[in-house]
């Protein structure tokens, strides 16, 4: 009887890609998916370590799965926490049979032989491993690992390393094997894709165009604002998925400089207005940090004004998390946690109202959606697993594009019915 596995993934879409490739490797070794952690011979937790809250969730998940797994199974911890903390994590979590970083040993799916040292086993490069076809009509595709930026709050370069872009040929080979209608390109600094190559030039636009020749929709996640060139804006805005995920983090120029980041609220608004002039139906997402060291009430008020004026479709707001080894860890101006909580609540309440209003404005509009599963679809405005949904009749064919009319809105979600006299098309 073949051995079975269960892989639990935490964190961002980039982690999901790593898990998909790990699953492909386990399947190639003859293992089969288990129905639950309790039925698996191998339980893998792919952890996140971006902020303290993510680390706490990772540890809680490890402990929960340790209680649920069967006697004789192996519990392996991998991902960002394993890479960042390594031996420290292994010592703190005796429940885990192994803690392995991004170069996962090929012995992962079996118990080491007598006298075999798992840490010396051959390592696999997850970035370029093959993966199985996607079970959904869309898939994330990671095009680079690591990051060359030095943002004050982020520890990712310290354990993911500098940016390492895949070749366009490798990315296209993966896309061809996924058999999907939509590809979501992801990387820590996506717009800088290819700049670490021999020419030092970005290659994101040629990549987007090449992928667009193979699938109907191409979506981009995590765009650093200073890397958003006119050429890239045009490539996104003139395609079928005018969706701009801009990593802004804040808008007060003095605070952005303390973050070691580029930009200001005025610059961001000017760029958003230019994109909307080019493509009025463009959708925008961003994330912002509250409580970064030195954030004043004036900085917070500036961010509130920006959120109100920009009217982005989607926003995430997060409390600053002090990360060892980062520039921000040594800064003065700590913000009281209760004040951070108040600022977050104010920002979220404001954005919830904006998002709801933006969704209400769509009622009556005819748009194209991709049906992900019975009764659940998305238009160009909704990134998978991140934004709201479009609820459609359950008999609309999954994995196909359909023209629908928006009939209602409830918070982030929409209701729609098919428009039978308009053919579905991307």
Secondary structure as GFF3:
##gff-version 3
##sequence-region A 1 426
A	DSSP	beta_strand	4	9	.	.	.	ID=ss1
A	DSSP	alpha_helix	13	28	.	.	.	ID=ss2
A	DSSP	beta_strand	32	33	.	.	.	ID=ss3
A	DSSP	three_ten_helix	37	39	.	.	.	ID=ss4
A	DSSP	beta_strand	42	47	.	.	.	ID=ss5
A	DSSP	alpha_helix	52	68	.	.	.	ID=ss6
A	DSSP	beta_strand	74	79	.	.	.	ID=ss7
A	DSSP	alpha_helix	80	92	.	.	.	ID=ss8
A	DSSP	beta_strand	98	99	.	.	.	ID=ss9
A	DSSP	beta_strand	103	105	.	.	.	ID=ss10
A	DSSP	three_ten_helix	106	109	.	.	.	ID=ss11
A	DSSP	three_ten_helix	118	120	.	.	.	ID=ss12
A	DSSP	beta_strand	123	125	.	.	.	ID=ss13
A	DSSP	three_ten_helix	126	128	.	.	.	ID=ss14
A	DSSP	beta_strand	138	142	.	.	.	ID=ss15
A	DSSP	beta_strand	144	145	.	.	.	ID=ss16
A	DSSP	alpha_helix	156	160	.	.	.	ID=ss17
A	DSSP	beta_strand	164	165	.	.	.	ID=ss18
A	DSSP	alpha_helix	168	178	.	.	.	ID=ss19
A	DSSP	beta_strand	182	186	.	.	.	ID=ss20
A	DSSP	three_ten_helix	190	192	.	.	.	ID=ss21
A	DSSP	alpha_helix	204	212	.	.	.	ID=ss22
A	DSSP	beta_strand	217	220	.	.	.	ID=ss23
A	DSSP	beta_strand	223	224	.	.	.	ID=ss24
A	DSSP	three_ten_helix	225	227	.	.	.	ID=ss25
A	DSSP	alpha_helix	230	237	.	.	.	ID=ss26
A	DSSP	beta_strand	243	249	.	.	.	ID=ss27
A	DSSP	alpha_helix	253	258	.	.	.	ID=ss28
A	DSSP	alpha_helix	265	278	.	.	.	ID=ss29
A	DSSP	beta_strand	283	290	.	.	.	ID=ss30
A	DSSP	alpha_helix	297	310	.	.	.	ID=ss31
A	DSSP	beta_strand	314	319	.	.	.	ID=ss32
A	DSSP	three_ten_helix	327	330	.	.	.	ID=ss33
A	DSSP	alpha_helix	337	360	.	.	.	ID=ss34
A	DSSP	beta_strand	366	373	.	.	.	ID=ss35
A	DSSP	beta_strand	376	378	.	.	.	ID=ss36
A	DSSP	beta_strand	390	391	.	.	.	ID=ss37
A	DSSP	beta_strand	401	410	.	.	.	ID=ss38
A	DSSP	beta_strand	413	418	.	.	.	ID=ss39
###
